[in-house]
Amino acid sequence: TSVHWHGQYVTAETDGAEEEGSPFVPAHGHLRVSFTPKPAGTRWYHTHAMAMDDLTRGAYSGQYGFLLVEPKSQPGNYDQEIFLAGRHWSPSITHRGAPNNDWTVDYKLCTLRDHALGFGEPIRVRQGQKVLFRILNADATRQLNLALPGHKFRVIALDGNPVPTPKEVDLLTVAVAERVDAVVEMNQPGVWVLGSTRDEDRNIGMGVVIEYADRKGEPQWKALVNPTWDYTVFGTHGKTPEPDGKFDLMFMMVPDEGKPFNRWMINNKVWPDVDPLMVKAGKRYRIALHNGMEDGHPVHLHRHSFELISVGGKPTAGIIKDTVNVPRNTVVEVDFLANNPGTSLLHCHLLE
């Protein structure tokens, strides 16, 4: 297997990706790595072994964990800190047929805090408390959409990096591999479900019970009305530096005829035949990510962070991430500084 230190500035040898030349952990063996954790924030680690169509391996297997690199000073103040990792389990491959004739992965179980909704202990809070939720989408293929009825999430960081404009929102949309740090003020006493806005996911476990002190009863859920999620509200309208170079990447998918998965392409080429992006140390580069498909795609850059420049033509600045969801039929622009020499992998984080 392998271990990728997601969101960390490490060497290619340490990063845990075979495509970068990182060594594997041998079967029944061990591998020792050493690095200085940086940058601070909510990071994570996970296997980077490619599962292909084996749904018992790789990201389907549950080999992952949080990695919290504590900053010298915490953004904001809070009374409790809760870690939540959204995850689907028991996968199976389904052929969707016409019109796309493609394949998808379905699941039988979900968890948000090590157990399915309705099992385990609730998260206990008191009125007036501020609770910091560190939320990770550790899934192999599915986006996470979370709400806590009657409460607001004050988003303070994306992918572990403080946002320039914290905002209160009703909905958290967390693409695969993304992290969101959000503070909730507990001001609606009762017993509530913090869970997926998708009934089909919540019904198979994607949620956790929030129980106020001295309150008992059946956990309550209320559906949101027309919820939205927009990265750009957390940014600024500041001017970003002009890049030293630009790249355009078109992401496409076609069914792999006769095989139980799809063929994913970048600029009409399938890995490992995709042309590398050649950069120079110390230079700033802009990548335009074109999603020509009907589903959103979370794109991750190893060993670096990037700044969001625009989403669907809407400009923004100051939002630093390592993974960004590119909505269907949309272009997202990001800038990164080539400041970590060596081979760095850029890829969609979905495994279908």
Secondary structure as UniProt FT lines:
FT   STRAND          4..6
FT   HELIX           12..15
FT   HELIX           18..20
FT   TURN            27..28
FT   STRAND          41..46
FT   TURN            52..53
FT   TURN            55..56
FT   HELIX           58..61
FT   STRAND          64..69
FT   STRAND          80..89
FT   STRAND          92..97
FT   TURN            98..101
FT   STRAND          102..106
FT   STRAND          109..111
FT   TURN            117..118
FT   STRAND          123..125
FT   TURN            127..128
FT   STRAND          130..137
FT   STRAND          144..147
FT   TURN            149..150
FT   STRAND          153..158
FT   TURN            159..160
FT   STRAND          161..169
FT   STRAND          172..174
FT   TURN            176..177
FT   STRAND          179..185
FT   STRAND          191..196
FT   HELIX           199..202
FT   TURN            203..205
FT   STRAND          207..212
FT   TURN            213..214
FT   HELIX           231..234
FT   STRAND          245..255
FT   TURN            257..258
FT   STRAND          262..266
FT   TURN            267..268
FT   TURN            271..272
FT   TURN            281..282
FT   STRAND          284..291
FT   STRAND          297..301
FT   TURN            302..303
FT   STRAND          306..311
FT   TURN            312..313
FT   STRAND          314..315
FT   STRAND          320..321
FT   STRAND          323..326
FT   TURN            328..329
FT   STRAND          330..337
FT   STRAND          346..348
//
